[in-house]
Amino acid sequence: TYLTRQQYVAVVDMCGSSRSLVDLSLNWADLADVPPQTLGQAVVRLTKIDLGTCLLTGDQLIEVLDSSVKSTTLKHVNISYNSSLRQVPTEQLAKAVGNLETVNLRYTNLTTEQCVAVLEKCKSSKLTDVNLSGADLRQVTPQLLQEATRNVQRMRLR
């Protein structure tokens, strides 16, 4: 599908007020013109959002993660290939991830501290499916990897 930036803004804006939409896939969408707050309002009502390869800004990602914590419905988030995730404070990322069932963080250029925080959440949250493919986990202890993997149904590290 080919949409203009203005059309993407309109679609995301509508999501914030929709009572029926539960799953939104915007993979590869150009969301540069979508205000962070509009993106956050859309996320809070959904069950599943795919923002993979959208090249979101740090501010957009912060708003998405803040809204995911506030959401009572959001369970599945794909923010793969968004390297600005590195700009999100570790504690904020961990809190958001801990509220989800599935999270795709593939090739997001996470810091070691962020990786450790996500893996720690795997030990004690409702996470069942975690994708950390492409993450640099060389500084993570084998024990943490073992404990995190033990508590999820699916862990992708390749």
C-alpha positions as CSV (number, residue, x, y, z in Angstrom):
1,T,0.0,0.0,0.0
2,Y,1.2,3.5,-0.8
3,L,0.0,6.3,1.4
4,T,1.2,9.9,1.7
5,R,2.5,11.2,5.0
6,Q,-0.7,13.1,5.5
7,Q,-2.7,9.9,5.0
8,Y,-0.6,8.1,7.6
9,V,-1.2,11.0,10.1
10,A,-5.0,10.7,9.4
11,V,-5.0,6.9,9.9
12,V,-3.0,7.1,13.2
13,D,-5.1,10.0,14.4
14,M,-8.3,8.0,13.8
15,C,-6.9,5.1,15.8
16,G,-7.0,7.2,18.9
17,S,-10.8,7.4,18.8
18,S,-11.7,4.1,17.2
19,R,-13.7,1.7,19.4
20,S,-13.4,-1.2,17.1
21,L,-9.8,-1.3,15.8
22,V,-7.6,-3.7,17.8
23,D,-4.6,-4.5,15.5
24,L,-2.7,-2.0,13.4
25,S,0.2,-2.8,11.2
26,L,2.2,0.1,9.9
27,N,5.4,-1.8,9.1
28,W,7.6,0.3,6.8
29,A,5.3,3.3,7.1
30,D,6.8,6.8,6.9
31,L,5.5,8.2,10.2
32,A,7.8,11.2,10.3
33,D,4.9,13.7,10.4
34,V,2.9,11.8,13.0
35,P,3.2,13.8,16.3
36,P,4.4,11.6,19.2
37,Q,1.2,12.3,21.2
38,T,-1.0,11.2,18.3
39,L,1.0,7.9,18.1
40,G,0.6,7.4,21.8
41,Q,-3.1,7.9,21.7
42,A,-3.5,5.4,19.0
43,V,-1.4,2.7,20.8
44,V,-3.3,3.0,24.1
45,R,-6.5,1.5,22.6
46,L,-5.0,-1.3,20.6
47,T,-4.2,-5.0,21.4
48,K,-1.4,-5.2,18.8
49,I,0.7,-2.7,17.0
50,D,3.4,-3.3,14.3
51,L,5.7,-0.3,13.9
52,G,8.7,-2.3,12.6
53,T,11.0,-0.5,10.2
54,C,9.2,2.8,10.6
55,L,12.3,4.7,11.6
56,L,10.6,6.3,14.5
57,T,12.2,9.1,16.4
58,G,13.2,8.8,20.0
59,D,10.3,11.0,21.1
60,Q,7.8,8.9,19.2
61,L,9.2,5.7,20.7
62,I,9.1,7.2,24.2
63,E,5.5,8.1,23.7
64,V,4.6,4.7,22.3
65,L,6.2,3.0,25.3
66,D,4.6,5.4,27.8
67,S,1.3,4.7,26.3
68,S,1.8,1.0,26.3
69,V,2.3,1.2,30.1
70,K,-1.0,3.1,30.4
71,S,-2.9,0.7,28.1
72,T,-5.1,-2.0,29.6
73,T,-5.4,-3.8,26.2
74,L,-2.0,-3.7,24.5
75,K,-0.3,-7.1,24.5
76,H,1.8,-7.3,21.3
77,V,4.4,-4.7,20.1
78,N,6.8,-4.8,17.2
79,I,9.2,-2.0,17.1
80,S,12.0,-3.8,15.3
81,Y,14.6,-2.0,13.2
82,N,14.0,1.3,15.0
83,S,17.5,2.2,16.2
84,S,16.3,5.3,18.0
85,L,15.1,2.9,20.7
86,R,18.6,3.4,22.1
87,Q,17.5,6.9,23.2
88,V,14.7,5.6,25.4
89,P,15.6,5.5,29.1
90,T,16.3,1.9,30.2
91,E,13.8,2.0,33.1
92,Q,11.1,3.2,30.8
93,L,11.8,0.4,28.2
94,A,11.8,-2.2,30.9
95,K,8.5,-1.0,32.4
96,A,6.8,-1.1,29.0
97,V,8.2,-4.5,28.1
98,G,7.0,-5.9,31.4
99,N,3.4,-5.1,30.5
100,L,3.4,-7.0,27.3
101,E,3.1,-10.6,26.2
102,T,5.1,-10.3,23.0
103,V,7.7,-7.8,22.0
104,N,9.9,-7.6,18.9
105,L,13.1,-5.6,19.5
106,R,15.0,-7.1,16.5
107,Y,17.9,-4.9,15.3
108,T,17.0,-1.9,17.5
109,N,20.6,-1.3,18.6
110,L,19.8,-1.6,22.3
111,T,22.5,-0.8,24.8
112,T,23.8,-3.6,27.0
113,E,21.9,-2.0,29.9
114,Q,18.7,-2.1,28.0
115,C,19.2,-5.7,27.0
116,V,19.8,-6.7,30.6
117,A,16.7,-4.8,31.7
118,V,14.5,-6.6,29.1
119,L,16.0,-10.0,30.0
120,E,15.3,-9.3,33.7
121,K,11.7,-8.6,32.8
122,C,11.5,-12.0,31.1
123,K,12.1,-13.6,34.5
124,S,9.1,-12.0,36.3
125,S,6.5,-10.7,33.8
126,K,3.9,-12.1,31.6
127,L,6.2,-12.0,28.5
128,T,5.9,-15.1,26.4
129,D,7.6,-14.2,23.2
130,V,10.7,-12.0,23.0
131,N,12.8,-11.2,19.9
132,L,16.2,-9.7,20.6
133,S,17.8,-10.8,17.3
134,G,20.7,-8.6,16.4
135,A,21.2,-7.4,19.9
136,D,24.8,-7.3,21.3
137,L,24.4,-9.7,24.2
138,R,28.2,-10.4,24.7
139,Q,28.2,-8.5,28.1
140,V,25.1,-10.3,29.4
141,T,25.9,-13.1,31.9
142,P,25.1,-16.7,30.8
143,Q,23.0,-17.1,34.0
144,L,20.7,-14.2,33.1
145,L,20.3,-15.5,29.6
146,Q,19.4,-18.9,31.0
147,E,16.9,-17.6,33.6
148,A,15.2,-15.3,31.0
149,T,14.9,-18.0,28.4
150,R,13.5,-20.4,31.0
151,N,10.5,-18.2,31.7
152,V,9.3,-17.4,28.2
153,Q,7.7,-19.7,25.5
154,R,9.7,-18.2,22.7
155,M,13.1,-16.3,22.7
156,R,14.8,-15.3,19.5
157,L,18.4,-14.3,19.9
158,R,19.8,-14.9,16.5
